Amino acid sequence: MAATHSMQTQLFINGQVSRALAALFSPRHTHKRQYVDSKSGETWKVTNPATEELITDKVQTAGEADIDAAVDAAAKAFKDASWKGIRAADRAKMMLKFADLIEAKAGEIARFETIAMGAPLSIQTFVAHTAAEVFRYYAGWADKIAGEQYPDDDGTYKIVRYEPLGVCAGIGAWNASLILFAWKVAPALAAGNTFIFKTSEKSPLGVLSLGALIKEAGFPPGVVNLVTGDGRTGQLLAQHMKIQKISFTGSGATGRKVADAANKSNMKRCTLELGGKSPAIVFEDADIENALNYCSQGFLLLSGQVCAAASRTYVQKSIADKFIAQLKERFDAAGQGMGADTLAPTTMLGPLADKIQFDRVMSYIESGKKEASLVTGGKRIGEKGQFIAPTIFKDPSENAKIYKEEIFGPVGIVKTFETEEEAIRLANDTTYGLSATLYTQSVTRALRVSAALESGTVSVNSSHSPSVQTPFGGVKQSGIGRECGKQGLMNYLEPKTIHINMKVG
């Protein structure tokens, strides 16, 4: 751990990477690497939320001059023949090599994520492998971006081309940094764009470590740039006049600021994924064991710090008492494992991401104790680390804070319903609409209810786990646009219509 603690975390701009990070991956070739310090001179610290141990106090903040440098590098690369002039199949080869490199170093990259934001190494290793798969998926799209043509029956031959936008930017959340990096960067590169990605200040280390791999994969300088910083850095990206699109994952309040800055600058395109307050509906004909597994283990993944987590569980009244009792047992059992070494391969639940998030979740718990019946949890685990016991509240009022607002922690609520219509009404009674789940053995009910739910994604008989093959995103205040699937690719392309007068010549 000593090498990690002394780590320098500079910026990756125009193909330059921190010597310290490069040495961790390719020590024999360190002399070929360069690093760039932020011009702002500002730094902040990262603390391991499981141990409260200082990881580094030298994470650098990208200021205006740094963002301008990154944008200039990306703009130059976009027009350079080394990127714009190569075959789509060659872009795909770089992406595939990058995926292989991520996979080969998954354990090391995951370790950076674990020590920064606390998610167990087993989870973050899976996240790293998933990021590699996202790059492989979009590499497959790179040479398959087809245009359209329409007949000249009216004397005009009509063509539609799909062209890259130019310089794009992404701002990631801290809960699954590597996946969010892949969701934003991979489709943009497949389409021929260049990119600037800002990590969350809570979890910058894993993504910054990718700089060495970006160089090794053969991407030309400036094609992918990595910057770090807080909300001020994100604001600089959102308002930059030379960035054509920005994709943001995070809170609704920050998402609105990103959208406002994008509109007030050059009206750049926005994709916003802004969280949720997702429902899980358990009907009396459900496979109860399966529903219990997903409503406990599925919900508690990353200690509830998942945007699509189903934090509102609705149980049909005829099975409610037994279901809630068994759900409590599973939450209590999960809590027994919290506080363990997050770097141990068997650890499945970790702490909250930092003290700020811990305090925020605890404030909701204290509010919940006044608004609902506490079934289990509701307290800190241990004297060190940001661990909170898996918590269930029962029957909050429909205006309670814990019922209406996204908590983003291991805190769920349970309510009962009698009819299908009531369940749908309760599930839709939210300003969010990112994800929903339902548990039933009736296919017709599953189709009927999934159609009625006001949500961008619905899963039947499981928690919702995004797939790179299908669009992911929300309705209502859960955001705008989609990531993943073909839709995620098309969001980085601009249609150009060409009409040719066939009566001339």
Solvent accessible surface area in square Angstrom, and as a share of the most:
residue,aa,sasa,rsa
1,M,87,0.39
2,A,82,0.64
3,A,65,0.50
4,T,13,0.08
5,H,55,0.25
6,S,84,0.54
7,M,4,0.02
8,Q,62,0.28
9,T,0,0.00
10,Q,11,0.05
11,L,2,0.01
12,F,4,0.01
13,I,14,0.07
14,N,71,0.37
15,G,9,0.09
16,Q,48,0.21
17,V,1,0.01
18,S,2,0.01
19,R,116,0.42
20,A,38,0.30
21,L,3,0.01
22,A,0,0.00
23,A,38,0.29
24,L,66,0.33
25,F,15,0.06
26,S,16,0.11
27,P,90,0.57
28,R,211,0.77
29,H,82,0.37
30,T,30,0.17
31,H,142,0.64
32,K,129,0.55
33,R,27,0.10
34,Q,109,0.49
35,Y,79,0.30
36,V,34,0.20
37,D,80,0.41
38,S,9,0.06
39,K,140,0.59
40,S,46,0.29
41,G,62,0.60
42,E,74,0.33
43,T,73,0.43
44,W,55,0.19
45,K,131,0.56
46,V,6,0.03
47,T,50,0.29
48,N,7,0.04
49,P,4,0.02
50,A,13,0.10
51,T,59,0.34
52,E,79,0.35
53,E,73,0.33
54,L,84,0.42
55,I,1,0.01
56,T,4,0.03
57,D,68,0.35
58,K,90,0.38
59,V,0,0.00
60,Q,17,0.08
61,T,8,0.04
62,A,1,0.01
63,G,13,0.13
64,E,117,0.52
65,A,50,0.39
66,D,3,0.01
67,I,1,0.01
68,D,54,0.28
69,A,33,0.26
70,A,0,0.00
71,V,0,0.00
72,D,76,0.39
73,A,10,0.08
74,A,0,0.00
75,A,31,0.24
76,K,152,0.64
77,A,5,0.04
78,F,30,0.13
79,K,156,0.66
80,D,57,0.30
81,A,76,0.59
82,S,53,0.34
83,W,1,0.00
84,K,123,0.52
85,G,59,0.57
86,I,44,0.22
87,R,146,0.53
88,A,27,0.21
89,A,29,0.23
90,D,39,0.20
91,R,28,0.10
92,A,11,0.09
93,K,124,0.53
94,M,32,0.14
95,M,0,0.00
96,L,75,0.37
97,K,96,0.41
98,F,2,0.01
99,A,0,0.00
100,D,77,0.40
101,L,27,0.14
102,I,2,0.01
103,E,66,0.30
104,A,82,0.64
105,K,52,0.22
106,A,2,0.02
107,G,42,0.40
108,E,74,0.33
109,I,0,0.00
110,A,0,0.00
111,R,83,0.30
112,F,12,0.05
113,E,0,0.00
114,T,0,0.00
115,I,0,0.00
116,A,2,0.02
117,M,0,0.00
118,G,0,0.00
119,A,4,0.03
120,P,0,0.00
121,L,36,0.18
122,S,34,0.22
123,I,16,0.08
124,Q,0,0.00
125,T,36,0.21
126,F,136,0.57
127,V,7,0.04
128,A,0,0.00
129,H,67,0.30
130,T,36,0.21
131,A,3,0.02
132,A,0,0.00
133,E,85,0.38
134,V,2,0.01
135,F,1,0.00
136,R,59,0.22
137,Y,54,0.21
138,Y,0,0.00
139,A,3,0.02
140,G,36,0.35
141,W,58,0.20
142,A,3,0.02
143,D,82,0.43
144,K,121,0.51
145,I,48,0.25
146,A,77,0.60
147,G,47,0.45
148,E,67,0.30
149,Q,108,0.48
150,Y,100,0.38
151,P,83,0.52
152,D,60,0.31
153,D,127,0.66
154,D,93,0.48
155,G,14,0.13
156,T,34,0.20
157,Y,66,0.25
158,K,42,0.18
159,I,49,0.25
160,V,19,0.11
161,R,121,0.44
162,Y,51,0.19
163,E,39,0.18
164,P,45,0.28
165,L,25,0.13
166,G,4,0.04
167,V,7,0.04
168,C,0,0.00
169,A,0,0.00
170,G,0,0.00
171,I,11,0.06
172,G,5,0.05
173,A,18,0.14
174,W,32,0.11
175,N,11,0.06
176,A,15,0.12
177,S,2,0.01
178,L,2,0.01
179,I,23,0.12
180,L,9,0.04
181,F,1,0.01
182,A,0,0.00
183,W,20,0.07
184,K,0,0.00
185,V,1,0.00
186,A,0,0.00
187,P,1,0.00
188,A,0,0.00
189,L,1,0.00
190,A,0,0.00
191,A,4,0.03
192,G,7,0.07
193,N,0,0.00
194,T,0,0.00
195,F,0,0.00
196,I,0,0.00
197,F,1,0.00
198,K,6,0.03
199,T,1,0.01
200,S,8,0.05
201,E,59,0.27
202,K,45,0.19
203,S,0,0.00
204,P,0,0.00
205,L,0,0.00
206,G,0,0.00
207,V,0,0.00
208,L,2,0.01
209,S,0,0.00
210,L,1,0.01
211,G,0,0.00
212,A,1,0.00
213,L,1,0.01
214,I,4,0.02
215,K,71,0.30
216,E,76,0.34
217,A,5,0.04
218,G,41,0.40
219,F,14,0.06
220,P,17,0.11
221,P,86,0.54
222,G,1,0.01
223,V,0,0.00
224,V,4,0.02
225,N,0,0.00
226,L,0,0.00
227,V,0,0.00
228,T,0,0.00
229,G,0,0.00
230,D,42,0.22
231,G,53,0.51
232,R,134,0.49
233,T,1,0.00
234,G,5,0.04
235,Q,76,0.34
236,L,34,0.17
237,L,0,0.00
238,A,0,0.00
239,Q,77,0.34
240,H,29,0.13
241,M,120,0.54
242,K,110,0.47
243,I,0,0.00
244,Q,75,0.34
245,K,4,0.02
246,I,0,0.00
247,S,1,0.00
248,F,10,0.04
249,T,9,0.05
250,G,22,0.21
251,S,57,0.37
252,G,15,0.15
253,A,67,0.52
254,T,54,0.31
255,G,0,0.00
256,R,121,0.44
257,K,129,0.55
258,V,7,0.04
259,A,20,0.15
260,D,73,0.38
261,A,8,0.06
262,A,0,0.00
263,N,86,0.44
264,K,172,0.73
265,S,26,0.17
266,N,42,0.22
267,M,151,0.67
268,K,9,0.04
269,R,82,0.30
270,C,32,0.19
271,T,6,0.03
272,L,7,0.04
273,E,7,0.03
274,L,13,0.07
275,G,5,0.05
276,G,4,0.04
277,K,4,0.02
278,S,3,0.02
279,P,8,0.05
280,A,1,0.01
281,I,0,0.00
282,V,0,0.00
283,F,0,0.00
284,E,88,0.39
285,D,49,0.25
286,A,7,0.06
287,D,69,0.36
288,I,51,0.26
289,E,97,0.44
290,N,39,0.20
291,A,0,0.00
292,L,0,0.00
293,N,52,0.27
294,Y,80,0.30
295,C,9,0.05
296,S,2,0.01
297,Q,129,0.57
298,G,24,0.23
299,F,9,0.04
300,L,3,0.02
301,L,78,0.39
302,L,11,0.06
303,S,1,0.01
304,G,3,0.03
305,Q,2,0.01
306,V,35,0.20
307,C,22,0.13
308,A,6,0.05
309,A,16,0.12
310,A,18,0.14
311,S,16,0.10
312,R,1,0.00
313,T,9,0.05
314,Y,0,0.00
315,V,0,0.00
316,Q,17,0.07
317,K,116,0.49
318,S,85,0.55
319,I,35,0.18
320,A,4,0.03
321,D,118,0.61
322,K,137,0.58
323,F,1,0.01
324,I,13,0.06
325,A,53,0.41
326,Q,53,0.24
327,L,4,0.02
328,K,76,0.32
329,E,117,0.53
330,R,61,0.22
331,F,4,0.02
332,D,47,0.25
333,A,66,0.51
334,A,25,0.19
335,G,11,0.11
336,Q,154,0.69
337,G,41,0.40
338,M,12,0.05
339,G,45,0.44
340,A,48,0.37
341,D,88,0.45
342,T,5,0.03
343,L,40,0.20
344,A,28,0.22
345,P,110,0.69
346,T,116,0.68
347,T,8,0.05
348,M,110,0.49
349,L,20,0.10
350,G,1,0.01
351,P,2,0.01
352,L,0,0.00
353,A,1,0.01
354,D,33,0.17
355,K,106,0.45
356,I,128,0.65
357,Q,13,0.06
358,F,15,0.06
359,D,65,0.34
360,R,92,0.34
361,V,0,0.00
362,M,36,0.16
363,S,61,0.39
364,Y,17,0.07
365,I,0,0.00
366,E,81,0.36
367,S,23,0.15
368,G,0,0.00
369,K,88,0.37
370,K,179,0.76
371,E,52,0.23
372,A,21,0.16
373,S,65,0.42
374,L,71,0.35
375,V,34,0.20
376,T,15,0.09
377,G,20,0.19
378,G,4,0.03
379,K,128,0.54
380,R,83,0.30
381,I,38,0.19
382,G,49,0.47
383,E,168,0.75
384,K,130,0.55
385,G,0,0.00
386,Q,12,0.05
387,F,5,0.02
388,I,0,0.00
389,A,8,0.07
390,P,4,0.02
391,T,0,0.00
392,I,1,0.01
393,F,0,0.00
394,K,59,0.25
395,D,76,0.39
396,P,1,0.01
397,S,65,0.42
398,E,60,0.27
399,N,133,0.68
400,A,4,0.03
401,K,90,0.38
402,I,0,0.00
403,Y,2,0.01
404,K,68,0.29
405,E,67,0.30
406,E,28,0.13
407,I,6,0.03
408,F,38,0.16
409,G,3,0.03
410,P,1,0.01
411,V,1,0.01
412,G,8,0.07
413,I,2,0.01
414,V,3,0.01
415,K,26,0.11
416,T,37,0.22
417,F,2,0.01
418,E,103,0.46
419,T,67,0.39
420,E,24,0.11
421,E,123,0.55
422,E,54,0.24
423,A,0,0.00
424,I,29,0.15
425,R,126,0.46
426,L,4,0.02
427,A,3,0.02
428,N,28,0.15
429,D,46,0.24
430,T,24,0.14
431,T,76,0.44
432,Y,39,0.15
433,G,5,0.05
434,L,2,0.01
435,S,2,0.01
436,A,1,0.01
437,T,2,0.01
438,L,0,0.00
439,Y,3,0.01
440,T,2,0.01
441,Q,128,0.57
442,S,35,0.23
443,V,110,0.63
444,T,93,0.54
445,R,47,0.17
446,A,10,0.08
447,L,121,0.60
448,R,122,0.45
449,V,0,0.00
450,S,30,0.19
451,A,88,0.68
452,A,42,0.32
453,L,12,0.06
454,E,83,0.37
455,S,22,0.14
456,G,27,0.26
457,T,11,0.06
458,V,44,0.25
459,S,17,0.11
460,V,60,0.35
461,N,53,0.27
462,S,30,0.20
463,S,32,0.21
464,H,40,0.18
465,S,89,0.57
466,P,48,0.30
467,S,44,0.29
468,V,31,0.18
469,Q,126,0.56
470,T,74,0.43
471,P,65,0.41
472,F,4,0.02
473,G,3,0.03
474,G,4,0.04
475,V,52,0.30
476,K,84,0.36
477,Q,86,0.38
478,S,0,0.00
479,G,9,0.09
480,I,107,0.54
481,G,28,0.27
482,R,55,0.20
483,E,9,0.04
484,C,0,0.00
485,G,0,0.00
486,K,111,0.47
487,Q,84,0.37
488,G,2,0.02
489,L,1,0.00
490,M,52,0.23
491,N,29,0.15
492,Y,6,0.02
493,L,3,0.01
494,E,79,0.35
495,P,70,0.44
496,K,95,0.40
497,T,87,0.51
498,I,59,0.30
499,H,117,0.52
500,I,74,0.38
501,N,81,0.41
502,M,99,0.44
503,K,162,0.69
504,V,112,0.64
505,G,124,1.19
